[in-house]
Amino acid sequence: MTGHWPAGLSAADLADYLQAQAEHEAEMRELADREFQVETGQIDSYADYHFTWQEELEATAPPPPTTDVSGKGARPGVGSGIGGENLPPF
């Protein structure tokens, strides 16, 4: 980057900004690639395109929480909501 960065912006903040900018530009390139592939018939729908960031999210995502829909083991004072969710009383 040439020139001066804004006053009050530390070198660490500038590095964070530049990293975020690079990630944004990479996502925009992937979006353009997906558009191109749909328009040229290489893939049939937007859902057929697999983004690289999806792989990262899937690899780091925690498993979804399990809920006890039977109502057994509910804490006192906690009601059973829609779909068996335990909700606090209102």
C-alpha positions in Angstrom: 0.0 0.0 0.0 1.4 3.3 -0.9 0.7 6.6 0.7 -0.3 7.4 4.3 -2.8 5.5 6.4 -5.4 7.4 8.4 -4.3 9.0 11.6 -5.0 6.9 14.7 -4.9 3.6 12.8 -2.2 1.3 14.2 -0.1 -1.0 12.1 -2.0 -3.9 13.6 -5.3 -2.3 12.6 -4.0 -1.6 9.1 -2.9 -5.3 8.8 -6.4 -6.4 9.9 -8.0 -4.1 7.3 -5.7 -5.3 4.5 -6.4 -9.0 5.4 -10.2 -8.3 5.4 -9.9 -6.5 2.1 -7.9 -9.5 0.6 -10.6 -11.9 1.8 -13.4 -9.8 0.4 -11.7 -9.6 -3.0 -11.2 -13.4 -3.0 -14.9 -13.9 -2.3 -15.9 -11.5 -5.1 -13.7 -13.5 -7.5 -15.5 -16.6 -6.4 -18.9 -15.0 -6.9 -17.8 -13.8 -10.4 -16.6 -17.3 -11.2 -20.0 -18.8 -10.1 -21.9 -16.3 -12.2 -19.7 -17.2 -15.2 -20.3 -20.9 -14.7 -24.1 -20.6 -14.4 -24.2 -18.3 -17.4 -22.1 -20.6 -19.6 -24.0 -23.7 -18.5 -21.0 -25.3 -16.7 -23.2 -25.7 -13.6 -27.0 -25.9 -13.6 -27.8 -23.7 -10.5 -26.1 -21.5 -8.0 -26.5 -24.3 -5.4 -24.2 -26.5 -7.5 -21.2 -24.1 -6.9 -19.1 -24.9 -3.8 -17.3 -22.0 -2.3 -13.9 -22.5 -0.7 -15.2 -20.6 2.4 -18.0 -23.2 2.8 -15.3 -25.9 3.2 -13.7 -23.9 6.0 -17.0 -23.3 7.8 -18.0 -26.9 7.5 -14.6 -28.0 8.9 -14.8 -25.7 11.9 -18.5 -25.7 12.6 -19.5 -27.2 16.0 -22.1 -29.9 15.9 -25.7 -28.7 16.3 -27.0 -28.8 19.8 -29.3 -31.7 20.6 -32.6 -31.0 22.4 -34.6 -33.4 24.5 -38.0 -33.2 22.8 -39.6 -35.7 25.2 -39.9 -33.1 27.9 -38.1 -35.5 30.3 -35.4 -33.9 32.3 -36.9 -30.4 32.0 -35.8 -28.1 34.7 -38.5 -26.8 37.2 -39.9 -23.5 36.0 -39.0 -24.1 32.4 -41.9 -24.6 30.0 -41.9 -26.7 26.9 -42.1 -24.6 23.7 -42.9 -25.3 20.1 -41.2 -28.4 18.8 -40.2 -29.4 22.3 -37.8 -26.6 22.9 -37.2 -25.8 26.6 -38.1 -22.1 27.1 -38.2 -20.0 30.2 -41.6 -19.1 31.5 -42.9 -15.6 30.5 
